[in-house]
Amino acid sequence: MKYPVFLLVLLLLFKSGLVAQSAKEPWKEQQLIAPRALAEQIDKKQTGNILILSVGPDAVIRGSVDMGPAHEPEHFAKLKSYLKNVSRNKEVIIYCGCCPFDKCPNIRPAFKTLTGMGFKKARLLNIPKNIKADWLDKDYPTNDNE
């Protein structure tokens, strides 16, 4: 009886180790920017050295550039091409907002591209739920209300 229990415990430990490894994100905590902080920068017109890119279905944040969903090859290519001539010292903030971070197909490939291309100030807008709940419902600045 001890052997099956031991195997079960071992299996659970192994499985939890795999889950922990796969949950590793390509960004660090300090690379996240809170929606409120970005909204305040936009409202105060302090975005001169910031490039805000939407890597999701629509560019709703005021001043952001629409790259399209980064999981689609043509939009991913557009993102890489757009970034070619951008200074690697410029702060680049990406966001999607189509769904919660853990399900988003766009932010990981886009963020890995930023860091892979050598952007020293790569940032990710921290949108844990979606763009509606974390930006629009809070009445933060949008391209519609410029």
GROMACS elastic network, one bead per residue, 0.5 to 0.9 nm:
[ bonds ]
;  ai    aj funct       b0    kb
    1     4     6  0.58375   500
    1     5     6  0.66824   500
    1     6     6  0.88142   500
    2     5     6  0.52914   500
    2     6     6  0.60616   500
    2     7     6  0.86770   500
    3     6     6  0.50406   500
    3     7     6  0.62037   500
    3     8     6  0.86443   500
    4     7     6  0.50173   500
    4     8     6  0.61081   500
    4     9     6  0.86205   500
    5     8     6  0.50320   500
    5     9     6  0.61889   500
    5    10     6  0.85168   500
    6     9     6  0.51855   500
    6    10     6  0.61078   500
    6    11     6  0.85621   500
    7    11     6  0.59999   500
    7    12     6  0.85569   500
    8    11     6  0.50506   500
    8    12     6  0.61907   500
    8    13     6  0.86213   500
    9    12     6  0.51402   500
    9    13     6  0.61881   500
    9    14     6  0.85849   500
   10    13     6  0.51359   500
   10    14     6  0.61081   500
   10    15     6  0.85540   500
   11    14     6  0.50800   500
   11    15     6  0.60500   500
   11    16     6  0.85700   500
   12    15     6  0.50923   500
   12    16     6  0.61065   500
   12    17     6  0.85277   500
   13    16     6  0.52203   500
   13    17     6  0.61991   500
   13    18     6  0.87898   500
   14    17     6  0.51098   500
   14    18     6  0.64294   500
   14    19     6  0.88416   500
   15    18     6  0.51523   500
   15    19     6  0.63334   500
   15    20     6  0.86890   500
   16    19     6  0.50466   500
   16    20     6  0.61387   500
   16    21     6  0.86258   500
   17    20     6  0.51115   500
   17    21     6  0.62506   500
   17    22     6  0.87333   500
   18    21     6  0.51018   500
   18    22     6  0.62060   500
   18    23     6  0.85937   500
   19    22     6  0.52017   500
   19    23     6  0.61315   500
   20    23     6  0.52171   500
   20    24     6  0.68867   500
   21    24     6  0.56776   500
   22    25     6  0.81827   500
   23   102     6  0.86063   500
   24    27     6  0.86637   500
   25    28     6  0.74654   500
   25   108     6  0.77554   500
   26   108     6  0.68063   500
   26   111     6  0.70952   500
   26   112     6  0.64648   500
   26   115     6  0.88482   500
   27    30     6  0.82153   500
   27    31     6  0.61762   500
   27    32     6  0.76460   500
   27   108     6  0.86031   500
   27   111     6  0.74227   500
   27   112     6  0.83118   500
   27   115     6  0.89819   500
   27   122     6  0.87431   500
   27   123     6  0.80951   500
   27   124     6  0.78798   500
   28    31     6  0.53117   500
   28    32     6  0.71852   500
   29    32     6  0.56102   500
   29    33     6  0.88468   500
   30    33     6  0.77318   500
   30   123     6  0.84848   500
   31   121     6  0.79292   500
   31   122     6  0.67836   500
   31   124     6  0.62747   500
   31   125     6  0.86478   500
   32    93     6  0.89396   500
   32   123     6  0.56920   500
   32   125     6  0.57843   500
   32   126     6  0.56107   500
   33    36     6  0.84774   500
   33    37     6  0.68092   500
   33    38     6  0.69602   500
   33    93     6  0.82570   500
   33   123     6  0.66909   500
   33   124     6  0.61255   500
   33   126     6  0.56301   500
   34    37     6  0.53142   500
   34    38     6  0.65337   500
   34    39     6  0.86868   500
   34   124     6  0.88079   500
   34   125     6  0.61400   500
   34   126     6  0.53050   500
   34   127     6  0.77988   500
   35    38     6  0.52579   500
   35    39     6  0.60203   500
   35    40     6  0.85897   500
   35   125     6  0.63673   500
   35   126     6  0.64193   500
   35   127     6  0.71694   500
   35   134     6  0.70016   500
   35   135     6  0.66648   500
   35   140     6  0.82482   500
   36    39     6  0.50058   500
   36    40     6  0.61327   500
   36    41     6  0.86748   500
   36   135     6  0.83365   500
   36   138     6  0.88439   500
   36   140     6  0.77572   500
   37    40     6  0.52226   500
   37    41     6  0.63957   500
   37    42     6  0.87995   500
   38    41     6  0.50638   500
   38    42     6  0.62387   500
   38    43     6  0.86090   500
   38    47     6  0.88392   500
   38   125     6  0.80614   500
   39    42     6  0.50998   500
   39    43     6  0.60947   500
   39    44     6  0.85629   500
   39    61     6  0.86711   500
   39    62     6  0.88458   500
   39   135     6  0.86121   500
   39   140     6  0.57594   500
   39   141     6  0.63771   500
   40    43     6  0.50201   500
   40    44     6  0.60389   500
   40    45     6  0.84017   500
   40    46     6  0.83933   500
   40   140     6  0.85294   500
   40   141     6  0.89841   500
   41    44     6  0.51782   500
   41    45     6  0.60099   500
   41    47     6  0.62129   500
   42    46     6  0.60118   500
   42    47     6  0.60678   500
   42    62     6  0.74064   500
   42    63     6  0.81691   500
   42   141     6  0.72309   500
   43    46     6  0.76979   500
   43   140     6  0.86662   500
   43   141     6  0.71608   500
   44    47     6  0.83105   500
   45    48     6  0.75631   500
   46    49     6  0.80240   500
   46    50     6  0.83698   500
   47    50     6  0.50281   500
   47    51     6  0.76957   500
   47    52     6  0.89204   500
   47    63     6  0.87747   500
   48    51     6  0.82388   500
   49    90     6  0.60768   500
   49    91     6  0.64591   500
   49    92     6  0.87387   500
   50    90     6  0.63449   500
   50    92     6  0.58836   500
   50    93     6  0.72433   500
   51    63     6  0.83810   500
   51    64     6  0.72618   500
   51    65     6  0.80568   500
   51    90     6  0.72509   500
   51    91     6  0.62422   500
   51    93     6  0.61328   500
   51    94     6  0.83619   500
   52    61     6  0.82415   500
   52    62     6  0.88464   500
   52    63     6  0.69350   500
   52    65     6  0.63128   500
   52    91     6  0.84931   500
   52    92     6  0.59472   500
   52    94     6  0.58495   500
   52    95     6  0.78574   500
   53    59     6  0.75784   500
   53    63     6  0.87913   500
   53    64     6  0.52599   500
   53    66     6  0.61758   500
   53    67     6  0.66467   500
   53    79     6  0.87830   500
   53    92     6  0.73642   500
   53    93     6  0.61740   500
   53    95     6  0.65106   500
   53    96     6  0.86787   500
   54    57     6  0.77110   500
   54    58     6  0.66429   500
   54    59     6  0.51597   500
   54    60     6  0.79748   500
   54    61     6  0.81523   500
   54    64     6  0.63354   500
   54    65     6  0.59042   500
   54    67     6  0.57228   500
   54    68     6  0.67921   500
   54    69     6  0.80583   500
   54    70     6  0.89932   500
   54    93     6  0.85853   500
   54    94     6  0.58081   500
   54    95     6  0.51707   500
   54    96     6  0.57267   500
   54    97     6  0.88552   500
   55    58     6  0.79133   500
   55    59     6  0.81020   500
   55    65     6  0.87907   500
   55    66     6  0.68312   500
   55    67     6  0.53201   500
   55    68     6  0.52438   500
   55    69     6  0.50339   500
   55    70     6  0.52910   500
   55    71     6  0.86270   500
   55    75     6  0.81546   500
   55    76     6  0.84985   500
   55    79     6  0.80396   500
   55    94     6  0.65269   500
   55    95     6  0.59259   500
   55    96     6  0.52270   500
   55    97     6  0.89015   500
   55   106     6  0.61954   500
   55   107     6  0.68455   500
   55   110     6  0.69737   500
   56    59     6  0.75085   500
   56    66     6  0.78879   500
   56    67     6  0.73771   500
   56    68     6  0.52905   500
   56    70     6  0.66144   500
   56    71     6  0.87512   500
   56    95     6  0.70286   500
   56    97     6  0.67808   500
   56    98     6  0.64296   500
   56   105     6  0.89190   500
   56   106     6  0.63388   500
   56   107     6  0.80651   500
   57    66     6  0.81373   500
   57    67     6  0.84672   500
   57    68     6  0.54675   500
   57    69     6  0.54016   500
   57    96     6  0.72539   500
   57    97     6  0.84710   500
   57    98     6  0.70309   500
   58    61     6  0.89812   500
   58    66     6  0.62528   500
   58    67     6  0.82897   500
   58    68     6  0.67129   500
   58    69     6  0.82747   500
   58    96     6  0.80240   500
   58    98     6  0.89669   500
   59    62     6  0.80037   500
   59    63     6  0.85049   500
   59    64     6  0.58710   500
   59    65     6  0.61338   500
   59    67     6  0.80360   500
   59    68     6  0.82395   500
   59    95     6  0.89092   500
   59    96     6  0.84531   500
   59   142     6  0.85953   500
   59   143     6  0.75965   500
   60    63     6  0.85127   500
   60    64     6  0.71787   500
   60    65     6  0.89852   500
   60    66     6  0.85999   500
   60   131     6  0.84185   500
   60   136     6  0.85544   500
   60   141     6  0.85461   500
   60   142     6  0.53052   500
   60   143     6  0.55118   500
   60   144     6  0.74556   500
   61    64     6  0.55360   500
   61    65     6  0.86930   500
   61   135     6  0.81656   500
   61   136     6  0.88251   500
   61   140     6  0.79668   500
   61   141     6  0.62356   500
   61   143     6  0.57059   500
   61   144     6  0.86600   500
   62    65     6  0.89245   500
   62   140     6  0.87278   500
   62   141     6  0.55088   500
   62   144     6  0.76651   500
   62   145     6  0.78371   500
   62   146     6  0.66916   500
   63   142     6  0.78772   500
   63   143     6  0.65440   500
   63   146     6  0.85663   500
   64    94     6  0.89433   500
   64   142     6  0.88696   500
   64   143     6  0.78173   500
   66    69     6  0.89175   500
   67    70     6  0.73657   500
   67    75     6  0.60392   500
   67    76     6  0.78528   500
   67    78     6  0.65196   500
   67    79     6  0.58287   500
   67    82     6  0.85191   500
   68    71     6  0.88112   500
   68    72     6  0.80723   500
   68    74     6  0.86566   500
   68    75     6  0.52821   500
   68    76     6  0.79299   500
   68    78     6  0.82973   500
   68    79     6  0.83106   500
   69    72     6  0.58924   500
   69    73     6  0.88691   500
   69    74     6  0.89722   500
   69    75     6  0.60000   500
   69    76     6  0.74599   500
   69    96     6  0.78587   500
   69   105     6  0.82324   500
   69   106     6  0.59103   500
   69   107     6  0.89004   500
   70    73     6  0.71983   500
   70    74     6  0.82310   500
   70    75     6  0.53800   500
   70    77     6  0.84110   500
   70    78     6  0.87678   500
   70    79     6  0.75087   500
   70   105     6  0.76157   500
   70   107     6  0.72636   500
   70   108     6  0.87513   500
   70   109     6  0.67267   500
   70   110     6  0.60870   500
   71    74     6  0.87992   500
   71    75     6  0.74008   500
   71    76     6  0.64945   500
   71   105     6  0.58458   500
   71   106     6  0.50974   500
   71   107     6  0.84435   500
   71   108     6  0.89119   500
   71   109     6  0.69477   500
   71   110     6  0.82520   500
   72    75     6  0.55056   500
   72    76     6  0.60645   500
   72    77     6  0.86614   500
   72   106     6  0.84464   500
   73    76     6  0.50085   500
   73    77     6  0.60916   500
   73    78     6  0.85433   500
   74    77     6  0.51578   500
   74    78     6  0.62122   500
   74    79     6  0.87641   500
   75    79     6  0.61824   500
   75    80     6  0.86938   500
   76    79     6  0.51171   500
   76    80     6  0.63942   500
   76    81     6  0.86614   500
   76   109     6  0.81330   500
   76   110     6  0.74345   500
   77    80     6  0.51790   500
   77    81     6  0.60935   500
   77    82     6  0.85021   500
   78    81     6  0.51211   500
   78    82     6  0.59849   500
   78    83     6  0.85871   500
   79    82     6  0.51350   500
   79    83     6  0.62253   500
   79    84     6  0.88061   500
   79   110     6  0.77698   500
   79   113     6  0.86488   500
   80    83     6  0.52498   500
   80    84     6  0.63862   500
   80   110     6  0.87734   500
   80   113     6  0.73333   500
   80   114     6  0.84689   500
   80   117     6  0.86116   500
   81    84     6  0.53560   500
   81    85     6  0.80933   500
   82    85     6  0.69276   500
   82    86     6  0.75745   500
   83    86     6  0.51658   500
   83    87     6  0.83458   500
   83    88     6  0.89265   500
   83   114     6  0.81791   500
   83   117     6  0.83843   500
   84    87     6  0.84101   500
   84   117     6  0.83884   500
   85    88     6  0.88262   500
   86    89     6  0.84611   500
   86    90     6  0.72571   500
   87    90     6  0.54377   500
   87    91     6  0.89081   500
   87   119     6  0.78960   500
   88    91     6  0.81173   500
   88    92     6  0.89110   500
   88   117     6  0.79804   500
   88   118     6  0.61296   500
   88   120     6  0.61519   500
   88   121     6  0.77624   500
   89    92     6  0.88426   500
   89   118     6  0.88333   500
   89   119     6  0.63504   500
   89   120     6  0.58024   500
   89   121     6  0.64555   500
   90   119     6  0.73888   500
   90   120     6  0.76992   500
   90   121     6  0.64561   500
   90   122     6  0.83967   500
   91   119     6  0.78162   500
   91   120     6  0.76111   500
   91   122     6  0.60691   500
   91   123     6  0.71901   500
   92   114     6  0.81011   500
   92   119     6  0.76712   500
   92   120     6  0.89141   500
   92   121     6  0.62904   500
   92   122     6  0.51620   500
   92   123     6  0.59671   500
   92   124     6  0.83092   500
   93   121     6  0.83463   500
   93   122     6  0.62556   500
   93   124     6  0.53724   500
   93   125     6  0.64776   500
   94   107     6  0.75170   500
   94   110     6  0.76878   500
   94   111     6  0.74448   500
   94   122     6  0.80559   500
   94   123     6  0.64158   500
   94   124     6  0.50764   500
   94   125     6  0.61641   500
   95   106     6  0.86491   500
   95   107     6  0.68160   500
   95   123     6  0.89123   500
   95   124     6  0.60534   500
   95   125     6  0.52843   500
   95   126     6  0.78542   500
   95   127     6  0.76181   500
   95   131     6  0.87699   500
   96    99     6  0.79789   500
   96   101     6  0.89508   500
   96   104     6  0.78387   500
   96   106     6  0.67502   500
   96   107     6  0.64896   500
   96   125     6  0.82576   500
   96   127     6  0.79283   500
   96   130     6  0.80189   500
   96   131     6  0.73101   500
   97   100     6  0.71162   500
   97   101     6  0.79862   500
   97   104     6  0.79152   500
   97   125     6  0.89926   500
   97   127     6  0.60853   500
   97   128     6  0.80315   500
   97   129     6  0.72725   500
   97   132     6  0.76358   500
   97   134     6  0.82478   500
   97   135     6  0.88833   500
   98   101     6  0.88513   500
   98   104     6  0.68690   500
   98   105     6  0.89850   500
   98   106     6  0.87569   500
   98   129     6  0.84997   500
   98   130     6  0.56122   500
   98   131     6  0.65688   500
   98   132     6  0.87675   500
   99   102     6  0.82337   500
   99   103     6  0.63848   500
   99   104     6  0.57636   500
   99   105     6  0.89904   500
   99   127     6  0.85847   500
   99   128     6  0.79498   500
   99   129     6  0.60064   500
   99   131     6  0.77791   500
  100   103     6  0.55749   500
  100   104     6  0.61490   500
  100   127     6  0.71899   500
  100   128     6  0.51022   500
  100   130     6  0.57383   500
  101   104     6  0.51411   500
  101   105     6  0.85958   500
  101   107     6  0.78511   500
  101   126     6  0.84191   500
  101   127     6  0.70155   500
  101   128     6  0.54590   500
  101   129     6  0.70891   500
  101   130     6  0.82491   500
  102   105     6  0.86883   500
  102   128     6  0.82810   500
  104   107     6  0.63969   500
  104   108     6  0.78828   500
  105   108     6  0.69228   500
  105   109     6  0.77694   500
  106   109     6  0.60511   500
  106   110     6  0.63379   500
  106   111     6  0.86619   500
  107   110     6  0.51749   500
  107   111     6  0.58349   500
  107   112     6  0.84035   500
  107   124     6  0.80051   500
  108   111     6  0.51581   500
  108   112     6  0.60045   500
  108   113     6  0.84367   500
  109   112     6  0.51792   500
  109   113     6  0.61151   500
  109   114     6  0.87603   500
  110   113     6  0.50685   500
  110   114     6  0.63694   500
  110   115     6  0.88893   500
  111   114     6  0.50786   500
  111   115     6  0.63731   500
  111   116     6  0.83661   500
  111   122     6  0.74026   500
  111   123     6  0.79341   500
  111   124     6  0.74550   500
  112   115     6  0.52969   500
  112   116     6  0.57606   500
  112   117     6  0.84057   500
  113   117     6  0.59629   500
  113   118     6  0.86441   500
  114   117     6  0.53032   500
  114   118     6  0.66060   500
  114   119     6  0.56270   500
  114   120     6  0.86533   500
  114   122     6  0.62198   500
  114   123     6  0.88826   500
  115   118     6  0.51271   500
  115   119     6  0.53459   500
  115   120     6  0.72161   500
  115   121     6  0.86273   500
  115   122     6  0.64996   500
  116   119     6  0.75407   500
  118   121     6  0.89857   500
  118   122     6  0.87924   500
  119   122     6  0.56157   500
  124   127     6  0.86002   500
  126   134     6  0.85846   500
  127   130     6  0.58272   500
  127   131     6  0.66081   500
  127   133     6  0.85496   500
  127   134     6  0.58693   500
  127   135     6  0.80462   500
  128   131     6  0.88043   500
  128   134     6  0.74555   500
  129   132     6  0.82783   500
  129   133     6  0.64562   500
  129   134     6  0.65551   500
  130   133     6  0.55837   500
  130   134     6  0.59120   500
  130   135     6  0.79568   500
  131   134     6  0.52450   500
  131   135     6  0.52307   500
  131   136     6  0.63863   500
  131   137     6  0.84949   500
  132   135     6  0.55843   500
  132   137     6  0.57087   500
  132   138     6  0.83977   500
  133   136     6  0.63091   500
  133   137     6  0.53004   500
  133   138     6  0.73312   500
  134   137     6  0.66692   500
  134   138     6  0.67335   500
  135   138     6  0.53699   500
  135   139     6  0.65859   500
  135   140     6  0.56321   500
  135   141     6  0.82669   500
  135   142     6  0.87200   500
  136   139     6  0.51396   500
  136   140     6  0.60441   500
  136   141     6  0.81194   500
  136   142     6  0.77683   500
  137   140     6  0.77816   500
  139   142     6  0.82226   500
  141   144     6  0.82388   500
  141   145     6  0.66234   500
  141   146     6  0.73255   500
  142   145     6  0.54783   500
  142   146     6  0.66310   500
  143   146     6  0.55132   500
